Amino acid sequence: MKNSSKFGTTVHWVIGIVFTLIGLVNVFSGNDPVFGGFIILLSLVYYPPIQAFIHRLTGFGINNLIKTLLGLIILWASLGVGELMSKMEQLLQSI
C-alpha cells in the first residue's frame, strides 16, 4: 500500500469517526434522535470496509468529490441547523 493510500484510508477513518460522534451527540442530546441516526447512517460511507462493501455490491465506489460534498452538508446541517455546539454544552453539563 502506498503512503498516499494509507493517508487517504486514515483520513476516511477519522472523518467517519467524527461524523459518527456528531450523530451520537444528536441522538443522545436534545430531541433529535432521528437526525442523529441519519448522520450516523451517512457517516458509514466514510469507513473503508463499508466503501469496499458498496463497491462489491454495486460495482462502483463513491467518488471523493461526492464524499466531500456530503461531508460539507453534514457539517452545515450539524453545526448550523442541528445546533451541535449547544447540544455539546448541554451534554457536558449533564455529566
C-alpha positions as semicolon CSV with decimal commas, in nm:
position;residue;x (nm);y (nm);z (nm)
1;M;0,000;0,000;0,000
2;K;0,141;0,341;-0,095
3;N;0,180;0,621;0,160
4;S;-0,086;0,834;-0,008
5;S;-0,321;0,537;0,002
6;K;-0,253;0,486;0,375
7;F;-0,304;0,856;0,436
8;G;-0,635;0,853;0,248
9;T;-0,754;0,548;0,440
10;T;-0,662;0,714;0,770
11;V;-0,842;1,033;0,670
12;H;-1,155;0,836;0,579
13;W;-1,149;0,656;0,915
14;V;-1,106;0,983;1,105
15;I;-1,386;1,157;0,914
16;G;-1,614;0,858;0,963
17;I;-1,547;0,852;1,337
18;V;-1,600;1,229;1,370
19;F;-1,931;1,215;1,183
20;T;-2,040;0,912;1,386
21;L;-1,965;1,105;1,706
22;I;-2,163;1,403;1,574
23;G;-2,452;1,167;1,510
24;L;-2,425;1,019;1,859
25;V;-2,434;1,367;2,015
26;N;-2,753;1,436;1,821
27;V;-2,905;1,102;1,925
28;F;-2,839;1,142;2,296
29;S;-2,865;1,518;2,343
30;G;-3,169;1,727;2,270
31;N;-3,470;1,600;2,084
32;D;-3,314;1,490;1,755
33;P;-3,252;1,114;1,766
34;V;-3,378;1,065;1,409
35;F;-3,145;1,334;1,274
36;G;-2,856;1,181;1,471
37;G;-2,935;0,835;1,336
38;F;-2,940;0,978;0,984
39;I;-2,597;1,137;1,038
40;I;-2,463;0,805;1,170
41;L;-2,603;0,630;0,864
42;L;-2,438;0,884;0,632
43;S;-2,108;0,853;0,822
44;L;-2,087;0,486;0,723
45;V;-1,993;0,595;0,370
46;Y;-1,652;0,708;0,500
47;Y;-1,546;0,378;0,659
48;P;-1,316;0,182;0,422
49;P;-1,480;-0,159;0,487
50;I;-1,822;-0,012;0,406
51;Q;-1,678;0,153;0,096
52;A;-1,543;-0,185;-0,017
53;F;-1,881;-0,349;0,052
54;I;-2,064;-0,083;-0,151
55;H;-1,813;-0,133;-0,434
56;R;-1,864;-0,510;-0,431
57;L;-2,241;-0,475;-0,412
58;T;-2,291;-0,212;-0,681
59;G;-1,975;-0,242;-0,890
60;F;-1,874;0,119;-0,837
61;G;-1,738;0,325;-0,548
62;I;-1,833;0,661;-0,413
63;N;-1,627;0,940;-0,562
64;N;-1,416;1,158;-0,328
65;L;-1,591;1,468;-0,462
66;I;-1,927;1,321;-0,360
67;K;-1,787;1,235;-0,015
68;T;-1,650;1,588;0,021
69;L;-1,986;1,743;-0,069
70;L;-2,164;1,502;0,166
71;G;-1,921;1,595;0,444
72;L;-1,983;1,966;0,392
73;I;-2,358;1,908;0,404
74;I;-2,324;1,704;0,723
75;L;-2,113;1,977;0,883
76;W;-2,352;2,250;0,772
77;A;-2,655;2,060;0,898
78;S;-2,490;1,968;1,228
79;L;-2,328;2,299;1,310
80;G;-2,592;2,533;1,175
81;V;-2,931;2,371;1,161
82;G;-2,860;2,098;1,416
83;E;-2,708;2,337;1,675
84;L;-2,427;2,094;1,755
85;M;-2,238;2,333;1,985
86;S;-2,537;2,398;2,210
87;K;-2,608;2,024;2,225
88;M;-2,247;1,953;2,322
89;E;-2,269;2,214;2,600
90;Q;-2,593;2,057;2,718
91;L;-2,437;1,711;2,711
92;L;-2,130;1,825;2,905
93;Q;-2,344;1,997;3,169
94;S;-2,542;1,679;3,225
95;I;-2,226;1,484;3,307
